[in-house]
Amino acid sequence: MSLIDALPSPAAIRRRWQPNVVLLCLSAVMLVAAWSFHLVTVAPNRIVTGTGFGMVAAIGWPGGALVSLLFIAMAALAWLPSTRHYRALLGVITLTLLLMPFGLMVAGHWLIPPDAPQARLGIGTAYWTVLFVLLLCLVEVRLRLGLSRWWTALLLLGIGTLWWLCAAFGLQSLALVQEFQARERQFYRALSQHIVLVSSAVSVSVVLGMLLAMLMRRYRRLQTVAFGLLNFLQTIPSLALFGLLLAPLAWLAANVPALAAMGVSGIGNAPALIALIAYSLLPMVRNTYVALEEVSAETLEAAKAMGMRSPQRFWQVRLPLALPVLLEGVRVTAVQAIGLTAVAALIGAGGLGTFIFQGLGQAAMDMVLLGALPILVLALIVDAALGALAEALRPGGQQ
């Protein structure tokens, strides 16, 4: 073999230094959005539409230059990706997320006049776009570095803690913070109602889903009927299902005193809980059934050869091996229930959806965000926690 043959080919060099197109595009999107759209808005009160301000008007030329340099640095690191560069990218993304609330503080200090107590600072399109794209970049870097969900969750927890401290002590002019301060007790009550409804629906769905999946394994004919019925329930719109439950539950409350004493009525928690359970059963039953069926026959035969009886094989072999897939079903069910519970506010069940519909009725988008953002954060927390738990319980540890 000659010396020329031993040298790497140009194609091999290009493959080795192939840029990360995803991160390059995301960096370009953030740079364009930051300079093209309004970063913040300023309104004299909660009713009047605010005036938009770009990045330079909000945080000045030094702030705009710093933001641009961060995005350009991300693009440069993505152009020549390596493990070292991905770690540097993670640092740049984290730094940008940490600096974002301070940008709002600077904008509020410059744009909100001190003699206008009713004036409020709103978050503009550029800010939301950059925040969303940064989270997408974080997901991409996490996958490239092979970081566990626990590590990412701890990172986001630290960033979220800093954001909360900034909102509590330095962002009093932010419209979202003002809406929260005006309805703090109502917010915590709605949050607790939301969590109780979701927890109750998911808990009942897990129990019923496991029982139904075990019956379907024992009686194969039940599988077609059960999945057909559960699929049909998924096609019914949530508002329509609430309406269908109103009349029979109202009749039961009027004619069965025991149910009325338990709080059953046509509106409130009873129809909301029944509807949430109905929607949650399909993903729970499907994942439980698949999880129990995927346990290999060889493993069960080995357990039987060791002298294990049928209940022992189920509790000590089949269920532990099926638990990761079963937890994925719980994760999907919980995230779905968190979103659907917002609609339950329309029938008097409370929850964070109350702020969403009140804000829509009053044309106050900040009140809508007061209900929508906690739902999003709650769904992300549950998704990350249950996903990480499922990874940890897989045979062989985290994947």
C-alpha positions, -999 to 999 in steps of 0.1 A, spaced: 0 0 0 14 34 -10 16 65 12 -12 81 -8 -35 52 -1 -29 55 36 -40 91 37 -77 98 45 -98 106 15 -115 140 11 -149 123 15 -138 108 48 -127 142 60 -160 157 50 -179 130 68 -158 135 99 -165 172 100 -200 172 88 -218 202 103 -249 198 125 -276 211 101 -303 211 128 -284 234 152 -272 256 123 -308 262 112 -320 267 148 -292 293 154 -302 311 122 -339 311 132 -330 326 166 -308 353 151 -334 363 125 -362 363 151 -343 384 176 -337 411 150 -370 409 131 -397 407 157 -406 426 189 -388 415 220 -412 431 244 -444 451 245 -454 479 268 -491 487 276 -505 514 299 -529 489 315 -542 453 310 -569 462 285 -551 484 260 -529 467 234 -492 472 240 -466 489 218 -439 466 206 -402 473 210 -374 455 192 -342 442 207 -322 473 204 -349 495 219 -355 470 247 -320 461 258 -297 485 239 -270 479 214 -247 462 239 -274 437 248 -283 431 211 -246 425 203 -243 400 232 -273 381 221 -261 380 185 -227 368 195 -242 340 215 -262 328 185 -232 332 162 -211 312 187 -238 284 186 -236 283 148 -198 282 148 -197 253 173 -224 235 152 -204 239 120 -176 217 134 -194 194 158 -174 173 183 -179 161 218 -160 191 231 -180 215 209 -213 200 220 -203 205 256 -195 241 248 -229 244 230 -245 232 262 -228 259 281 -238 286 256 -274 274 256 -275 274 294 -259 308 296 -285 322 272 -314 307 292 -299 322 324 -296 357 309 -331 358 294 -349 370 326 -322 397 331 -330 410 296 -366 414 307 -355 433 338 -334 457 317 -363 462 293 -386 469 322 -362 494 338 -358 513 305 -393 512 290 -417 514 320 -420 550 333 -418 552 371 -449 574 373 -472 548 356 -481 522 382 -506 505 359 -481 501 330 -470 466 323 -443 448 303 -454 420 279 -433 393 263 -430 397 226 -428 373 197 -390 373 195 -387 363 231 -411 334 228 -394 322 196 -359 323 210 -370 305 242 -388 277 223 -359 273 198 -334 272 227 -352 243 243 -351 225 209 -314 231 208 -311 217 243 -329 185 233 -306 181 203 -274 186 223 -287 162 250 -292 135 224 -258 141 209 -240 139 242 -261 110 255 -271 128 287 -297 112 309 -331 127 315 -323 132 351 -293 154 343 -314 175 319 -342 178 345 -317 190 371 -303 216 347 -338 229 339 -347 229 376 -317 252 383 -326 275 354 -363 275 365 -353 284 400 -333 314 388 -362 325 366 -386 323 396 -362 344 418 -360 370 390 -398 370 387 -403 373 425 -378 401 431 -370 419 399 -398 416 374 -427 434 392 -435 453 360 -440 421 339 -477 416 330 -476 379 338 -462 386 373 -488 413 379 -516 389 369 -502 363 393 -499 387 422 -535 399 417 -547 363 419 -522 345 439 -546 326 462 -569 317 433 -538 304 414 -527 281 441 -562 268 447 -567 262 409 -533 245 407 -542 221 436 -576 214 420 -558 206 387 -533 183 403 -560 165 423 -581 159 392 -552 146 372 -539 124 400 -574 109 406 -580 102 369 -546 87 363 -547 65 394 -581 51 385 -570 46 349 -539 27 360 -560 3 381 -587 -2 356 -562 -4 327 -542 -32 344 -574 -51 353 -587 -48 317 -554 -57 301 -552 -89 323 -588 -98 314 -579 -93 277 -550 -116 280 -572 -143 296 -602 -138 273 -589 -130 238 -623 -122 224 -626 -93 248 -596 -76 231 -615 -66 199 -646 -53 219 -625 -34 245 -602 -17 220 -631 -8 197 -650 8 226 -619 27 239 -610 39 204 -646 51 200 -644 71 232 -613 88 219 -632 101 189 -657 120 210 -647 157 216 -642 165 252 -669 192 253 -694 168 237 -686 141 263 -691 166 291 -725 175 276 -735 138 273 -726 132 309 -745 162 322 -781 149 319 -776 113 334 -755 126 363 -780 153 371 -808 127 371 -788 103 393 -781 132 418 -818 140 419 -830 104 424 -802 88 444 -796 108 476 -764 89 484 -748 100 452 -759 136 458 -744 135 493 -711 123 477 -711 154 455 -722 138 422 -740 163 399 -743 173 363 -715 198 367 -684 199 388 -658 172 395 -680 141 388 -684 145 350 -648 159 347 -634 128 365 -655 104 344 -645 120 312 -608 121 321 -608 84 330 -626 76 297 -599 94 277 -571 80 298 -580 43 295 -569 37 259 -532 46 262 -531 29 296 -548 -4 285 -528 -5 252 -494 0 269 -502 -24 297 -514 -51 273 -483 -47 251 -460 -47 281 -474 -79 295 -474 -96 261 -438 -87 252 -422 -107 281 -405 -136 263 -419 -171 267 -383 -184 274 -380 -162 304 -413 -175 318 -404 -211 311 -371 -206 329 -390 -192 359 -414 -221 358 -385 -246 357 -372 -230 389 -404 -239 406 -423 -206 405 -460 -208 405 -482 -187 383 -487 -158 408 -450 -158 415 -441 -157 378 -465 -127 373 -453 -106 403 -416 -115 403 -409 -120 365 -436 -107 341 -445 -75 360 -409 -63 367 -399 -69 330 -431 -51 318 -428 -22 342 -407 2 319 -433 -1 291 -461 2 316 -446 34 330 -445 48 294 -482 42 293 -486 61 326 -465 89 312 -486 93 281 -518 90 302 -507 116 327 -495 142 301 -528 138 282 -548 142 314 -529 173 323 -539 190 291 -575 177 290 -582 189 326 -580 225 314 -613 220 295 -629 207 327 -631 243 340 -660 249 316 -682 226 337 -672 240 370 -645 215 379 -619 243 385 -583 239 377 -559 261 357 -583 261 328 -603 287 348 -577 314 340 -576 304 303 -613 309 298 -616 339 320 -587 355 301 -603 347 267 -636 362 279 -618 394 291 -594 396 261 -565 395 286 -538 373 271 -516 375 301 -543 358 322 -545 331 295 -508 326 299 -512 324 337 -533 293 332 -515 279 301 -479 281 311 -483 261 344 -501 234 325 -472 232 300 -446 232 328 -465 206 348 -468 184 317 -430 187 310 -421 178 346 -443 147 346 -431 137 312 -394 141 322 -398 124 356 -418 93 344 -396 90 313 -364 90 334 -379 65 358 -388 42 329 -353 45 315 -338 36 350 -360 5 353 -351 -9 319 -330 -41 321 -294 -31 320 -300 4 334 -304 36 315 -304 34 277 
